[in-house]
Amino acid sequence: MATWIYVIVRASNVSFTNDEAISYGIIHGAQTFVDTPNNQWLNTLLMRVSQYVFGQSELALRLPNVAAFGLYGAASVMLLSQVRHVEAKAVGFSLLVVNPFLLEFFGLARGYGLSLAFLAAAFACVFFARPTLSARWELGRLVLVGVFGSLAFYANFSALNLILALLTVEVIDLVVRRSRREVIVQAGYRLAAVVIVCLTAVSLIPGILQLQHLQAIGQLYYGGHSGFISDTIGSLLGASSCGYGCTPSWLTAGETLVVVVAGLAVAWAVARYMLAPAWSNVQRTALLFTIAVLAVLLESLLLGTLFPIDRTALDYVVAFAALVAFVVDDFATVVSRRTVRLLLGTVTACFVTLVSVNFAQDANLTRTTIWAYDASSRQVINAVIRFERQRGQPSYPWRLISGFPRNEALEYYRLRFKLTWLQPVTREPASTPDGDLYDVSAAEVPELPPGTTILASFPETATELRVAPRATREVLVGRPHD
């Protein structure tokens, strides 16, 4: 509940970001960004519905993602309910919830939070305890996996590899359990299960075609070129700590640790199956994680796609958390020696402490990590409004030049507040001569036309709002441009 409150407060306080504003523009008829990855279909649809019901405030437009955190939290609890030992629960909870970078996306009007919530729900359904389920309930669980998986995909197309991995594990799981006659033994139920999996795969086709279309027109631009370790693991580690934005080396200490932990976890699952064949959640998570990683590598090799990076790689956080939690739980069950359990508890306590300290350092209620340059968008517009009010009734439309990459966010506020006296905000060079107001970074100040003066400064983004001499004269004498 505390993290949900944190998400809600952030959704109310943080300025609208450029990418959110692009989605806002799409639902208001802007065609420029319809055929881009910014148009995350489910998020765009839910933003439209939320705006119709609750209005155009930041919280109203972000409400679908804020509400999705409730599903994410419930799914995380349900997933971790399948582990028995406190060490496994603590590690899993820390990886799934105590991550300020991950939590950011539940307080933004983007598809990433929605996708994480539905993906976590699909994971919880896949790993839900099976021995007590009847065949009918088993089919119902399989339907939920398909529905949640499809919704996760249409909220964020980059979740495709994880969803296909989930479906593959479900198919293999059916085959393994059929041979062991555990649950689905009737031919009719087996056929129904196959039909459900096939229908889920068919439901993904429109999105896959859209992905191919975006790739064909050169719009799948966001990703890494170096490799899965550097781009995907490295960017996730950097984004989850104060190091966001730093270019990691091919293999740093943090990346090495993640690779070693994942490798040992998969090896443990394989060894356990070889020594005592049993198809449990340990083997399911290891298989799912392996398939998901191999899918990225093969996709890059065969299709030339980019590697997932920070926000497009968040799905792997859920997969990694499930893998580690189930393996730690299995390890704690098998190893009964007191000294080993004490060591495991000590390592877990140190890890939880480290994660908590990281959260305390990075958590904030005023800006996003990934779109830090948008942190003062609302303050810029507020300063523009205050300046306009000094001159009374406007005699002509003002022109705000945004040399900083947040022009779409400023345009959102212009439309929301119905600032008809302000022209549409565009991103142009700071040297543009016919502006009245300039939203620029400190480095761009020397490029401005001569005579501009500071109207307001914004330490969060190291930017300034500058006013041109003729706009100042308009305020003082109330006449239009010379």
C-alpha positions in Angstrom: 0.0 0.0 0.0 2.8 2.4 0.8 4.3 2.0 -2.7 0.9 2.5 -4.2 0.6 5.8 -2.3 4.1 6.7 -3.6 2.9 6.0 -7.2 -0.3 8.1 -6.8 1.6 11.1 -5.3 4.1 11.0 -8.2 1.4 10.7 -10.8 -0.1 14.0 -9.3 3.2 15.9 -8.9 5.5 15.0 -11.8 5.3 17.2 -14.8 3.8 15.6 -18.0 6.7 14.2 -20.0 7.3 14.6 -23.8 6.4 11.0 -24.5 3.2 11.2 -22.5 2.3 14.3 -24.4 2.9 12.5 -27.7 0.3 10.0 -26.6 -2.0 12.8 -25.6 -1.5 14.3 -29.1 -2.4 11.0 -30.7 -5.8 10.8 -28.9 -6.4 14.4 -30.0 -5.9 13.7 -33.7 -2.2 14.3 -34.2 -1.3 12.0 -37.1 2.5 12.5 -36.9 3.1 9.9 -34.2 0.3 7.4 -35.0 2.8 5.1 -36.8 5.5 5.2 -34.2 6.3 3.1 -31.1 4.9 6.0 -29.0 1.4 4.8 -30.0 1.1 2.0 -27.5 -2.3 0.8 -28.4 -3.8 -0.2 -25.1 -2.4 2.8 -23.3 -3.7 5.2 -26.0 -7.2 3.7 -25.7 -7.3 3.8 -21.9 -6.0 7.4 -21.9 -8.9 8.3 -24.2 -11.4 6.6 -21.9 -9.9 8.1 -18.7 -9.8 11.6 -20.3 -13.5 11.3 -21.2 -14.4 10.2 -17.6 -12.0 12.1 -15.4 -10.7 15.0 -17.5 -7.3 16.1 -18.8 -5.2 16.5 -15.6 -1.9 14.6 -15.3 -3.4 12.2 -12.7 -6.5 11.6 -14.9 -4.5 10.7 -17.9 -2.1 8.5 -15.8 -4.9 6.8 -13.9 -4.9 3.6 -16.0 -1.3 3.0 -15.1 -1.8 4.0 -11.5 -4.7 1.6 -11.2 -2.6 -1.1 -12.9 -0.2 -1.0 -10.0 -3.0 -2.6 -7.9 -3.0 -5.6 -10.3 0.8 -5.6 -10.3 1.0 -5.7 -6.5 -1.7 -8.4 -6.2 0.0 -10.5 -8.9 3.4 -10.1 -7.2 1.9 -11.2 -3.9 0.2 -14.2 -5.6 3.5 -15.1 -7.3 5.5 -15.0 -4.1 2.8 -17.0 -2.3 4.1 -20.0 -4.2 7.4 -19.8 -2.3 7.7 -21.0 1.3 10.8 -19.5 2.8 11.1 -15.9 4.0 14.5 -15.5 2.3 12.9 -16.2 -1.1 9.9 -13.9 -0.4 12.3 -11.1 0.7 14.4 -11.4 -2.4 11.5 -11.6 -4.8 9.7 -8.7 -3.2 12.8 -6.5 -3.3 13.3 -7.2 -7.0 9.6 -6.8 -7.9 8.6 -3.8 -5.9 11.5 -1.9 -4.3 12.7 -0.5 -7.5 12.2 3.3 -8.0 12.8 3.0 -11.8 10.2 0.3 -12.2 7.7 2.2 -10.1 8.1 5.3 -12.2 6.1 3.7 -15.0 3.0 3.2 -12.9 2.8 6.9 -12.5 3.1 7.8 -16.1 0.7 7.8 -19.0 2.7 5.2 -21.0 2.2 1.6 -21.7 5.1 0.2 -19.7 3.3 0.1 -16.3 0.2 -1.5 -17.9 2.3 -4.1 -19.6 4.2 -4.9 -16.4 1.0 -5.3 -14.5 -0.6 -7.7 -17.0 2.7 -9.6 -17.5 3.0 -10.1 -13.7 -0.6 -11.3 -13.7 0.3 -13.8 -16.4 3.3 -15.0 -14.5 1.3 -15.5 -11.4 -1.2 -17.6 -13.3 1.5 -19.7 -14.9 3.1 -20.5 -11.6 -0.1 -20.9 -9.6 -0.1 -24.1 -7.6 -1.6 -26.9 -9.7 -2.2 -30.1 -7.8 -5.5 -28.9 -6.3 -6.9 -27.6 -9.5 -9.5 -29.5 -11.5 -9.2 -29.7 -15.3 -11.9 -27.1 -15.7 -10.1 -24.6 -13.4 -6.8 -25.5 -15.2 -8.3 -24.4 -18.5 -9.6 -21.2 -16.8 -6.1 -20.4 -15.6 -4.8 -21.0 -19.1 -7.3 -18.5 -20.5 -6.2 -15.9 -18.0 -2.5 -16.5 -19.1 -3.6 -15.8 -22.7 -5.7 -12.8 -21.9 -3.1 -11.1 -19.6 -0.3 -11.9 -22.0 -2.2 -10.4 -25.0 -3.0 -7.2 -22.9 0.7 -6.9 -21.9 1.7 -7.1 -25.5 -0.7 -4.5 -26.7 0.4 -2.2 -23.9 4.1 -2.6 -24.9 5.1 -4.3 -28.0 8.6 -5.1 -26.7 7.0 -7.6 -24.2 6.5 -10.1 -27.1 9.5 -12.3 -26.3 8.4 -12.8 -22.7 4.8 -13.6 -23.8 5.9 -16.1 -26.3 8.2 -17.7 -23.7 5.2 -17.9 -21.3 3.1 -19.7 -24.0 6.0 -22.0 -24.8 6.3 -23.0 -21.2 2.6 -23.6 -21.0 2.7 -26.0 -24.0 5.7 -27.9 -22.6 4.0 -28.0 -19.2 0.9 -29.6 -20.8 3.0 -32.2 -22.5 5.0 -33.0 -19.3 2.0 -33.2 -17.1 0.0 -35.2 -19.7 2.7 -37.9 -19.6 2.5 -37.9 -15.8 -1.3 -37.9 -15.7 -1.4 -35.2 -13.1 -4.3 -33.0 -14.2 -5.4 -32.8 -17.8 -6.0 -36.4 -18.7 -9.2 -36.2 -20.8 -8.7 -35.8 -24.5 -11.3 -33.0 -24.6 -9.5 -30.9 -22.1 -6.2 -31.4 -23.8 -7.7 -30.3 -27.1 -9.3 -27.3 -25.4 -5.9 -26.3 -23.9 -4.3 -26.4 -27.4 -7.1 -24.3 -28.8 -6.6 -21.7 -26.1 -2.9 -21.4 -26.7 -3.5 -21.2 -30.5 -6.2 -18.4 -30.0 -3.8 -16.5 -27.8 -1.1 -16.7 -30.5 -3.6 -15.6 -33.1 -4.6 -12.6 -31.0 -1.0 -11.4 -31.2 -0.9 -11.3 -35.0 -2.1 -7.6 -35.5 0.5 -6.4 -33.1 3.2 -8.5 -34.7 2.2 -7.1 -38.1 2.5 -3.6 -36.6 5.9 -4.4 -35.3 7.0 -5.5 -38.8 5.5 -2.3 -40.3 7.4 -0.1 -37.8 10.6 -1.9 -38.5 10.0 -1.5 -42.3 9.6 2.3 -42.0 12.6 2.6 -39.6 10.6 3.5 -36.5 11.9 0.7 -34.2 14.7 3.0 -33.1 15.0 2.5 -29.4 17.4 -0.2 -28.3 21.0 -1.2 -27.9 23.5 -2.4 -30.5 26.2 -3.9 -28.2 24.7 -7.0 -26.8 22.2 -8.4 -24.3 24.7 -8.1 -21.4 25.8 -4.6 -22.0 22.5 -3.1 -23.3 19.8 -5.0 -21.5 21.4 -6.0 -18.2 23.6 -2.9 -18.1 20.9 -0.4 -18.8 18.6 -2.0 -16.3 21.2 -1.8 -13.6 22.1 1.7 -14.5 18.5 2.9 -14.7 17.7 1.3 -11.3 20.4 3.3 -9.6 22.0 6.7 -9.6 24.1 5.6 -12.6 21.3 6.0 -15.1 22.6 7.6 -18.3 26.1 6.3 -17.9 27.4 4.1 -20.7 28.4 0.8 -19.1 31.5 -1.2 -20.2 30.9 -4.5 -21.9 31.0 -6.3 -18.5 30.9 -4.5 -15.2 30.8 -5.9 -11.7 27.0 -5.5 -11.5 26.5 -7.2 -14.8 28.8 -10.0 -13.9 26.9 -10.6 -10.7 23.5 -10.8 -12.6 25.0 -13.2 -15.2 26.5 -15.4 -12.5 23.3 -15.4 -10.4 21.1 -16.2 -13.4 23.6 -18.9 -14.6 23.7 -20.6 -11.2 19.9 -20.4 -10.9 19.4 -22.1 -14.3 22.1 -24.7 -13.5 20.5 -25.4 -10.2 17.1 -26.1 -11.9 18.7 -28.4 -14.4 20.7 -30.3 -11.8 17.6 -30.7 -9.6 15.6 -32.1 -12.5 18.4 -34.5 -13.4 18.8 -35.8 -9.9 15.1 -36.0 -9.0 12.9 -35.5 -12.1 10.0 -33.3 -11.1 8.4 -30.5 -13.1 8.1 -27.8 -10.5 8.2 -24.0 -10.6 11.9 -24.0 -10.4 12.2 -25.8 -13.8 9.4 -23.6 -15.2 11.1 -20.3 -14.4 14.5 -21.5 -15.5 13.0 -22.6 -18.9 11.0 -19.4 -19.3 14.0 -17.2 -18.5 16.3 -19.2 -20.9 13.8 -19.0 -23.7 13.2 -15.3 -23.3 16.9 -14.5 -23.4 17.6 -16.8 -26.4 14.7 -15.2 -28.2 16.4 -11.8 -28.0 19.7 -13.2 -29.2 18.1 -15.1 -32.1 15.9 -12.2 -33.1 18.9 -9.9 -33.2 21.0 -12.4 -35.2 18.3 -13.3 -37.7 16.3 -10.1 -38.0 18.8 -7.4 -37.0 16.6 -6.0 -34.2 18.0 -4.0 -31.4 18.5 -5.3 -27.9 15.9 -4.3 -25.3 17.2 -1.4 -23.1 15.9 0.1 -19.8 12.2 0.7 -20.2 11.8 -1.8 -23.1 13.6 -4.4 -20.9 11.6 -4.1 -17.7 9.8 -7.4 -18.4 13.1 -9.2 -17.7 13.0 -7.8 -14.2 9.8 -9.9 -13.5 11.4 -13.0 -15.1 14.6 -12.6 -13.2 12.8 -12.0 -9.9 10.6 -15.1 -10.4 13.7 -17.2 -11.3 15.8 -16.1 -8.3 12.8 -16.4 -5.8 11.9 -19.9 -6.8 15.5 -21.1 -6.8 16.3 -19.6 -3.4 13.2 -21.2 -2.1 14.1 -24.6 -3.5 17.7 -24.2 -2.2 16.4 -23.3 1.3 14.2 -26.5 1.2 17.0 -28.8 0.1 19.8 -27.5 2.3 19.0 -28.1 5.9 22.4 -27.4 7.5 22.1 -24.6 10.0 25.3 -22.9 8.9 24.2 -22.8 5.3 20.8 -21.4 6.1 22.4 -18.8 8.3 24.7 -17.7 5.5 21.7 -17.6 3.1 19.8 -15.4 5.6 22.7 -13.1 6.0 23.2 -12.7 2.2 19.4 -12.0 1.8 19.5 -9.4 4.6 22.4 -7.6 3.0 20.7 -7.6 -0.4 17.4 -6.3 1.0 19.3 -3.6 2.8 21.2 -2.6 -0.3 18.0 -2.4 -2.4 16.2 -0.4 0.3 19.1 2.1 0.5 19.1 2.5 -3.3 15.3 3.1 -3.2 15.8 5.8 -0.5 18.4 7.5 -2.5 16.6 7.5 -5.9 13.0 7.8 -4.9 11.5 11.3 -5.5 8.1 12.9 -6.1 9.1 15.6 -8.6 10.8 14.1 -11.6 11.3 11.0 -13.7 14.7 9.3 -14.0 14.4 8.5 -17.7 12.8 11.8 -18.8 14.6 14.1 -16.4 14.6 16.9 -18.9 10.8 17.1 -18.6 10.9 17.8 -14.9 10.0 21.5 -15.1 7.6 21.5 -18.0 4.7 22.5 -15.8 6.7 25.2 -14.1 7.8 26.6 -17.5 4.1 27.0 -18.6 3.2 28.5 -15.2 6.0 31.1 -15.6 4.7 31.9 -19.2 1.2 32.4 -17.8 2.4 34.7 -15.1 4.3 36.8 -17.6 1.3 37.0 -19.9 -0.9 38.2 -17.1 1.3 41.2 -16.5 0.3 42.8 -19.8 -3.5 42.3 -19.5 -5.5 41.6 -22.6 -3.1 40.1 -25.3 -3.0 41.8 -28.6 -1.4 39.0 -30.6 -0.4 35.3 -30.2 2.9 34.8 -28.4 5.5 32.5 -29.7 7.3 30.1 -27.3 10.4 28.5 -28.8 11.5 25.3 -27.0 15.1 24.5 -27.8 14.9 21.8 -25.1 13.3 18.4 -26.0 10.0 19.0 -24.2 8.0 20.9 -26.7 5.3 18.2 -26.8 4.9 18.4 -23.0 4.6 22.2 -23.2 2.1 21.8 -26.0 0.0 19.5 -23.8 -0.2 22.3 -21.2 -1.1 24.8 -23.8 -4.0 22.7 -25.0 -5.1 21.7 -21.5 -5.2 25.2 -20.2 -6.6 26.6 -23.4 -3.9 29.2 -23.9 -5.2 30.6 -27.2 -2.9 33.5 -26.9 0.1 31.2 -27.3 1.0 29.7 -30.6 1.6 25.9 -30.9 4.9 25.1 -29.2 7.5 23.7 -31.5 11.1 22.6 -31.0 13.3 24.9 -32.9 16.9 26.1 -32.6 17.6 28.6 -29.9 18.8 31.1 -32.5 15.3 31.4 -34.1 14.9 35.2 -34.3 11.1 35.6 -34.2 10.4 34.1 -30.7 8.9 36.0 -27.8 9.9 33.5 -25.1 12.7 30.9 -25.2 12.9 27.7 -23.2 16.5 26.7 -23.4 19.3 24.9 -21.6 22.2 26.9 -20.2 24.4 25.7 -23.0 22.1 27.2 -25.6 22.0 30.7 -24.1 24.9 32.0 -26.3 22.9 31.0 -29.4 19.9 33.2 -28.5 19.1 36.4 -30.4 20.7 39.4 -28.7 19.0 41.2 -25.8 17.1 38.3 -24.2 16.7 38.4 -20.4 16.0 35.7 -17.8 12.3 35.4 -16.9 12.7 32.2 -14.8 15.3 29.5 -14.1 14.7 25.9 -13.3 17.4 24.1 -11.3 15.8 20.7 -11.8 16.7 20.7 -15.5 19.4 23.4 -15.6 17.2 25.4 -18.0 16.0 29.0 -18.3 13.0 30.7 -19.7 14.1 33.8 -21.5 12.1 36.7 -22.9 12.9 38.7 -26.1 13.3 42.5 -26.0 10.1 43.1 -28.1 8.0 40.9 -25.8 9.3 42.9 -22.8 8.2 46.1 -24.6 4.8 44.6 -25.2 4.4 44.1 -21.5 5.5 47.6 -20.7 3.7 49.6 -23.3 0.9 47.2 -24.4 1.6 47.3 -28.1 2.2 44.5 -30.7 5.4 43.6 -32.3 7.4 46.3 -34.1 
